Amino acid sequence: MAHKCAKLMLQYAEDAAKISKPWVLWESKLVYEDKWTVLTSHPSWDYNRYDYRRIKLTPHPHAKLMMQYALDAALVDTPHELYEYNPPLYMDWKPLTFQPGWKEDVNYRRKPNLAVNNLLSYGQKYYIPDIHALALFKVETWADSEKDLLYLNRGLVYMSREAAIDKAKILLERV
């Protein structure tokens, strides 16, 4: 007869293969109590005394916007200037003057009608990853051309050489 927690043990082992402290994803409770608590170490799998369950992970409410913010940060040094926030009990959107705290009770948004290519001015240098170049990047000059917009739409425009090189290294790992 299999151990009562065998399926949970397998799930826990899969978590352990991904992170060094898998117990932070798990809860336990005494069988005769209702209160679940997060584990602080590996479970004992004592099913006579404890019930175990994996914590249900839910995405952060601002996760998509956080991703957009990170992409904007690859283009500009002050990405917070592209965003607004709406604190609880306020009617109007206010411009961010700092990095967002991504608080769950605060609304955030990218400023309306803000085109990404407005971040680049005519004649401004930018960098693209180039896996065929020895330096792993290529320098371009913004002319609002079809080529510039193609690079931008494909997420290949970077404001620093280092960011373009990092992207090229990631692309090389996939080849």
N, C-alpha and C positions, 0 to 999 in steps of 0.2 A: 504494500500500500504506500502511495506517495505521501510525502510530507504535505501537510495542509497549506503551507506557504510556498510550495514549489514554484508556482507561476509568478508569485511576487518576487521570489528570490531571483528568478531569471530576469525579470524586468529590472530589478535592482542591479544585477550584474551588468546588464546592458548600459545602465546609467554610469556605473563605475568605469566602463570602457571609454566613456565620453568625458567625465569630469573626475577630479581627484577626491572630491568630498560629496559623493552621491547622496548621503543622508540628508543634505539640505533640501532635497526634492521629495522627502518622505515625511509622513506623520504617523504617530502611533497613539493609542489610547488603551487604558486598562479596559478589559472586556466588560466590566460592570459600570463603567463611566461613559459619559457622553462627550467629554471634552478631548478634542484632538490637539496634539502638540507636535511641533516640528522636531525631528530627531536631532540630537547633538553628536551622535556617533553612529557607528554601524549597528543595525538592528540585531537583536538576539534571536529573532524568529521564534520566540516562545509563544506559540499560538494558544496555549492554555491561559496565559495571563494578558496578552496584548493582541489588539487588532492593528493591522498596518494598511496603509494606503499611500499611493503616490499623489502628490499635490497636483491638482489640475492647473496647468500653466495657461494663463490668458495673456494675450498681447497687451502691451501698454497702450492706453487710448490714443497717445500721440505718436505711436511707432512709425507710421507712414510719414508724418511730418518731420520726425527726427531723421529719417533717411534722406528726405529732401534737404534738410538743413545740412547734413553731412556732405551732400553733393554740392551745395552752394558754398560750403567752406573750402572745397577743393578749388573753387573759382575765385573767391574773394577772401580777404583777411578779416573782414568784419561782417560775417553773414547775418548777425543779429539785426543789422540795419535793413534787411529785406523782410523782416517779420513784424507782426503786431501781436498784441495779447489783449485779452478781455478778462480782467479779474472778476471774481464773483461780486454781484451787486452793482457792477458798472454797466452803463448802457453803451458807451462808445469804445471802439478799439483804440488802443494806445500803441505808439511805436516802441519797440524794444530798444532799450539803451544799454543792454547787457546780454550776456549769454542766457538763453531761456533755462528755467529750472525744470521745465516739463512737469509741473504740478498737475495732478489729475483733476483738480477742481478749477483750473484756469484754462480758458480757451486760447489757442494759438492759431495763427494762420500766416501764410505768406501774403505780403501786401498784394492787394488785388491789381490785376492788369500789369503785372511786372514781368516783362519778357526777359528771359535769361540773357539774350544777346545785348540787352541794354547795359549789362555789367561791363561790357567790353567796348572801348572806344576805338574809332578808326585810327589805324597806325599802331595800336597797342600790341606788344609782343605777347605770345602765348606759346605753350609747349604741348606737344602731342606725343604719346608713347609710340615708339617705332622699333619693333622687335628685329628689324633688319639692319638698323644702324648700330655701329659699334658702341656709341654712347647711350643707346636705348631710348633716345628722344630726338625730336626734330623741333626747331624753332620756326614758328609761323608769325605772320603779322596780320592782325585783324583788318579785313577790308569789307566785311559784311557780304562776302562773296558766297556763291553756292557751295564752294568747298569748305569755307569757314562754318557755314550753317550745318553742313553734313557732319563735320567733326563734332560740332556742338551737340547735335541731335543724337549722335552715337555715344555721347559721354566721354569724348576723347580730349576735350579742351581743359588744360590745366594752367594755372597761373604761376606755378613754380616748376622748375626743372626736376626737383626731387619727386614731386607728386607724379609727374609723367614717367619717370624712371620706375617708381614703385608700381605703377599700373602695368608698365611693360614687363616687369618681372613676374607679376601675377599672370599676365597673358602667356608668357613663356612657360610657366608651370603647367598650363593647360594644354600645351602643344605636345 
